[in-house]
Amino acid sequence: MNDFTVQARLAELRQDHRDLDAAIAALEDAGSQDQLRVARLKRQKLRLKDEISAWERQLVPDIIA
C-alpha cells in the first residue's frame, strides 16, 4: 500500500474514534443506565486505537540502529 492509501485509512479510523468518543460522552452525560452499551463502545474505541497504531507503524520505516 502506498502512503496516500494508509493516510486515507488513518483519517477514516480517527474519525470513527472521535465519533465513538462523542457517543460515549453523550451517553454518560445523559446519565444512561445502559452500562453494557457504554462498555461495548469503549471496547470498540480501544480496538480502533490499536488499529490506528498498526496503520501508523506502516508509515514509519523500519530502521535498524
N, CA, C and O atoms as a GROMACS GRO file, in nm:
protein
  260
    1MET      N    1   0.083  -0.118   0.000
    1MET     CA    2   0.000   0.000   0.000
    1MET      C    3   0.088   0.125   0.000
    1MET      O    4   0.195   0.129   0.061
    2ASN      N    5   0.040   0.225  -0.069
    2ASN     CA    6   0.117   0.349  -0.070
    2ASN      C    7   0.077   0.438   0.048
    2ASN      O    8  -0.023   0.412   0.116
    3ASP      N    9   0.156   0.541   0.071
    3ASP     CA   10   0.133   0.630   0.186
    3ASP      C   11  -0.002   0.699   0.179
    3ASP      O   12  -0.066   0.722   0.282
    4PHE      N   13  -0.046   0.732   0.058
    4PHE     CA   14  -0.176   0.801   0.044
    4PHE      C   15  -0.289   0.711   0.093
    4PHE      O   16  -0.379   0.758   0.162
    5THR      N   17  -0.285   0.584   0.057
    5THR     CA   18  -0.388   0.490   0.100
    5THR      C   19  -0.387   0.473   0.251
    5THR      O   20  -0.492   0.470   0.315
    6VAL      N   21  -0.268   0.462   0.307
    6VAL     CA   22  -0.255   0.446   0.452
    6VAL      C   23  -0.308   0.571   0.523
    6VAL      O   24  -0.381   0.560   0.622
    7GLN      N   25  -0.272   0.688   0.473
    7GLN     CA   26  -0.318   0.812   0.536
    7GLN      C   27  -0.470   0.828   0.525
    7GLN      O   28  -0.534   0.878   0.617
    8ALA      N   29  -0.527   0.785   0.414
    8ALA     CA   30  -0.672   0.792   0.398
    8ALA      C   31  -0.740   0.699   0.498
    8ALA      O   32  -0.840   0.737   0.559
    9ARG      N   33  -0.688   0.581   0.514
    9ARG     CA   34  -0.744   0.485   0.610
    9ARG      C   35  -0.730   0.538   0.753
    9ARG      O   36  -0.822   0.524   0.835
   10LEU      N   37  -0.615   0.598   0.782
   10LEU     CA   38  -0.594   0.657   0.915
   10LEU      C   39  -0.694   0.768   0.943
   10LEU      O   40  -0.748   0.776   1.053
   11ALA      N   41  -0.720   0.852   0.845
   11ALA     CA   42  -0.817   0.960   0.862
   11ALA      C   43  -0.955   0.904   0.892
   11ALA      O   44  -1.027   0.956   0.977
   12GLU      N   45  -0.991   0.798   0.822
   12GLU     CA   46  -1.121   0.734   0.843
   12GLU      C   47  -1.131   0.674   0.984
   12GLU      O   48  -1.232   0.690   1.052
   13LEU      N   49  -1.026   0.605   1.026
   13LEU     CA   50  -1.025   0.543   1.158
   13LEU      C   51  -1.028   0.649   1.269
   13LEU      O   52  -1.096   0.632   1.370
   14ARG      N   53  -0.954   0.757   1.250
   14ARG     CA   54  -0.953   0.863   1.351
   14ARG      C   55  -1.090   0.928   1.363
   14ARG      O   56  -1.132   0.963   1.473
   15GLN      N   57  -1.160   0.943   1.251
   15GLN     CA   58  -1.295   1.000   1.255
   15GLN      C   59  -1.389   0.906   1.331
   15GLN      O   60  -1.469   0.950   1.413
   16ASP      N   61  -1.378   0.776   1.302
   16ASP     CA   62  -1.460   0.678   1.374
   16ASP      C   63  -1.431   0.683   1.523
   16ASP      O   64  -1.522   0.672   1.605
   17HIS      N   65  -1.304   0.699   1.559
   17HIS     CA   66  -1.263   0.707   1.700
   17HIS      C   67  -1.326   0.830   1.767
   17HIS      O   68  -1.377   0.821   1.879
   18ARG      N   69  -1.322   0.944   1.697
   18ARG     CA   70  -1.384   1.066   1.752
   18ARG      C   71  -1.536   1.050   1.766
   18ARG      O   72  -1.595   1.097   1.863
   19ASP      N   73  -1.597   0.984   1.668
   19ASP     CA   74  -1.742   0.961   1.673
   19ASP      C   75  -1.779   0.874   1.793
   19ASP      O   76  -1.877   0.902   1.863
   20LEU      N   77  -1.701   0.770   1.817
   20LEU     CA   78  -1.726   0.685   1.933
   20LEU      C   79  -1.707   0.761   2.063
   20LEU      O   80  -1.784   0.745   2.158
   21ASP      N   81  -1.605   0.845   2.067
   21ASP     CA   82  -1.580   0.926   2.186
   21ASP      C   83  -1.699   1.017   2.214
   21ASP      O   84  -1.741   1.032   2.329
   22ALA      N   85  -1.754   1.077   2.109
   22ALA     CA   86  -1.870   1.165   2.124
   22ALA      C   87  -1.992   1.085   2.170
   22ALA      O   88  -2.069   1.132   2.254
   23ALA      N   89  -2.010   0.967   2.115
   23ALA     CA   90  -2.124   0.884   2.154
   23ALA      C   91  -2.115   0.841   2.299
   23ALA      O   92  -2.215   0.841   2.372
   24ILE      N   93  -1.995   0.804   2.342
   24ILE     CA   94  -1.975   0.765   2.481
   24ILE      C   95  -2.002   0.882   2.574
   24ILE      O   96  -2.070   0.868   2.676
   25ALA      N   97  -1.950   0.999   2.538
   25ALA     CA   98  -1.970   1.118   2.620
   25ALA      C   99  -2.118   1.154   2.628
   25ALA      O  100  -2.167   1.192   2.734
   26ALA      N  101  -2.189   1.141   2.518
   26ALA     CA  102  -2.332   1.173   2.517
   26ALA      C  103  -2.410   1.078   2.607
   26ALA      O  104  -2.499   1.120   2.681
   27LEU      N  105  -2.376   0.949   2.602
   27LEU     CA  106  -2.443   0.852   2.688
   27LEU      C  107  -2.415   0.880   2.835
   27LEU      O  108  -2.504   0.874   2.919
   28GLU      N  109  -2.289   0.912   2.865
   28GLU     CA  110  -2.253   0.938   3.004
   28GLU      C  111  -2.314   1.069   3.053
   28GLU      O  112  -2.357   1.077   3.169
   29ASP      N  113  -2.319   1.171   2.968
   29ASP     CA  114  -2.378   1.299   3.007
   29ASP      C  115  -2.529   1.288   3.029
   29ASP      O  116  -2.586   1.358   3.113
   30ALA      N  117  -2.591   1.200   2.953
   30ALA     CA  118  -2.736   1.181   2.965
   30ALA      C  119  -2.771   1.095   3.085
   30ALA      O  120  -2.889   1.074   3.116
   31GLY      N  121  -2.670   1.046   3.153
   31GLY     CA  122  -2.695   0.962   3.271
   31GLY      C  123  -2.751   0.827   3.233
   31GLY      O  124  -2.833   0.769   3.305
   32SER      N  125  -2.705   0.777   3.120
   32SER     CA  126  -2.756   0.649   3.070
   32SER      C  127  -2.728   0.537   3.171
   32SER      O  128  -2.620   0.528   3.229
   33GLN      N  129  -2.827   0.455   3.189
   33GLN     CA  130  -2.813   0.340   3.278
   33GLN      C  131  -2.767   0.217   3.201
   33GLN      O  132  -2.749   0.110   3.258
   34ASP      N  133  -2.748   0.233   3.071
   34ASP     CA  134  -2.707   0.122   2.985
   34ASP      C  135  -2.555   0.109   2.988
   34ASP      O  136  -2.487   0.143   2.891
   35GLN      N  137  -2.503   0.059   3.098
   35GLN     CA  138  -2.359   0.046   3.116
   35GLN      C  139  -2.298  -0.057   3.020
   35GLN      O  140  -2.181  -0.046   2.983
   36LEU      N  141  -2.377  -0.155   2.980
   36LEU     CA  142  -2.328  -0.256   2.887
   36LEU      C  143  -2.298  -0.191   2.751
   36LEU      O  144  -2.196  -0.220   2.689
   37ARG      N  145  -2.386  -0.104   2.707
   37ARG     CA  146  -2.364  -0.035   2.580
   37ARG      C  147  -2.242   0.056   2.588
   37ARG      O  148  -2.162   0.061   2.494
   38VAL      N  149  -2.227   0.127   2.698
   38VAL     CA  150  -2.111   0.214   2.716
   38VAL      C  151  -1.982   0.131   2.714
   38VAL      O  152  -1.884   0.170   2.652
   39ALA      N  153  -1.984   0.018   2.782
   39ALA     CA  154  -1.866  -0.069   2.786
   39ALA      C  155  -1.832  -0.122   2.647
   39ALA      O  156  -1.714  -0.129   2.610
   40ARG      N  157  -1.934  -0.159   2.570
   40ARG     CA  158  -1.909  -0.208   2.434
   40ARG      C  159  -1.849  -0.099   2.347
   40ARG      O  160  -1.757  -0.125   2.269
   41LEU      N  161  -1.901   0.022   2.359
   41LEU     CA  162  -1.847   0.133   2.281
   41LEU      C  163  -1.702   0.162   2.319
   41LEU      O  164  -1.620   0.193   2.234
   42LYS      N  165  -1.672   0.152   2.448
   42LYS     CA  166  -1.535   0.176   2.494
   42LYS      C  167  -1.441   0.068   2.440
   42LYS      O  168  -1.328   0.099   2.401
   43ARG      N  169  -1.485  -0.057   2.438
   43ARG     CA  170  -1.402  -0.164   2.383
   43ARG      C  171  -1.380  -0.143   2.233
   43ARG      O  172  -1.270  -0.164   2.182
   44GLN      N  173  -1.485  -0.101   2.164
   44GLN     CA  174  -1.473  -0.074   2.022
   44GLN      C  175  -1.375   0.041   1.997
   44GLN      O  176  -1.296   0.038   1.902
   45LYS      N  177  -1.380   0.142   2.083
   45LYS     CA  178  -1.289   0.255   2.073
   45LYS      C  179  -1.144   0.210   2.094
   45LYS      O  180  -1.055   0.256   2.023
   46LEU      N  181  -1.121   0.121   2.189
   46LEU     CA  182  -0.987   0.068   2.212
   46LEU      C  183  -0.936  -0.014   2.093
   46LEU      O  184  -0.819  -0.007   2.057
   47ARG      N  185  -1.026  -0.092   2.033
   47ARG     CA  186  -0.987  -0.169   1.914
   47ARG      C  187  -0.947  -0.074   1.800
   47ARG      O  188  -0.851  -0.100   1.728
   48LEU      N  189  -1.022   0.034   1.786
   48LEU     CA  190  -0.988   0.132   1.684
   48LEU      C  191  -0.851   0.195   1.712
   48LEU      O  192  -0.772   0.217   1.620
   49LYS      N  193  -0.825   0.224   1.837
   49LYS     CA  194  -0.696   0.283   1.875
   49LYS      C  195  -0.583   0.189   1.838
   49LYS      O  196  -0.480   0.232   1.787
   50ASP      N  197  -0.601   0.060   1.864
   50ASP     CA  198  -0.500  -0.039   1.828
   50ASP      C  199  -0.481  -0.046   1.677
   50ASP      O  200  -0.368  -0.056   1.628
   51GLU      N  201  -0.592  -0.041   1.603
   51GLU     CA  202  -0.584  -0.045   1.458
   51GLU      C  203  -0.515   0.080   1.404
   51GLU      O  204  -0.437   0.072   1.308
   52ILE      N  205  -0.544   0.196   1.464
   52ILE     CA  206  -0.478   0.320   1.424
   52ILE      C  207  -0.327   0.308   1.446
   52ILE      O  208  -0.248   0.348   1.360
   53SER      N  209  -0.288   0.253   1.558
   53SER     CA  210  -0.145   0.235   1.588
   53SER      C  211  -0.079   0.143   1.485
   53SER      O  212   0.033   0.169   1.442
   54ALA      N  213  -0.148   0.039   1.446
   54ALA     CA  214  -0.093  -0.055   1.348
   54ALA      C  215  -0.074   0.014   1.213
   54ALA      O  216   0.028  -0.005   1.147
   55TRP      N  217  -0.171   0.094   1.172
   55TRP     CA  218  -0.159   0.165   1.045
   55TRP      C  219  -0.050   0.271   1.051
   55TRP      O  220   0.022   0.292   0.953
   56GLU      N  221  -0.036   0.337   1.166
   56GLU     CA  222   0.069   0.439   1.180
   56GLU      C  223   0.207   0.377   1.170
   56GLU      O  224   0.299   0.440   1.117
   57ARG      N  225   0.223   0.255   1.219
   57ARG     CA  226   0.352   0.186   1.210
   57ARG      C  227   0.391   0.161   1.064
   57ARG      O  228   0.510   0.152   1.032
   58GLN      N  229   0.293   0.150   0.976
   58GLN     CA  230   0.324   0.129   0.834
   58GLN      C  231   0.384   0.253   0.771
   58GLN      O  232   0.455   0.243   0.670
   59LEU      N  233   0.358   0.369   0.828
   59LEU     CA  234   0.412   0.494   0.775
   59LEU      C  235   0.556   0.518   0.818
   59LEU      O  236   0.629   0.591   0.752
   60VAL      N  237   0.596   0.457   0.929
   60VAL     CA  238   0.731   0.476   0.984
   60VAL      C  239   0.820   0.364   0.931
   60VAL      O  240   0.792   0.247   0.953
   61PRO      N  241   0.927   0.400   0.862
   61PRO     CA  242   1.015   0.296   0.810
   61PRO      C  243   1.089   0.224   0.923
   61PRO      O  244   1.122   0.283   1.026
   62ASP      N  245   1.115   0.096   0.901
   62ASP     CA  246   1.195   0.019   0.996
   62ASP      C  247   1.341   0.055   0.978
   62ASP      O  248   1.399   0.032   0.872
   63ILE      N  249   1.398   0.110   1.083
   63ILE     CA  250   1.539   0.146   1.078
   63ILE      C  251   1.610   0.068   1.188
   63ILE      O  252   1.578   0.079   1.306
   64ILE      N  253   1.706  -0.011   1.146
   64ILE     CA  254   1.783  -0.090   1.242
   64ILE      C  255   1.898  -0.002   1.290
   64ILE      O  256   1.984   0.039   1.212
   65ALA      N  257   1.896   0.025   1.419
   65ALA     CA  258   2.001   0.113   1.474
   65ALA      C  259   2.112   0.034   1.536
   65ALA      O  260   2.208   0.092   1.587
   0.00000   0.00000   0.00000
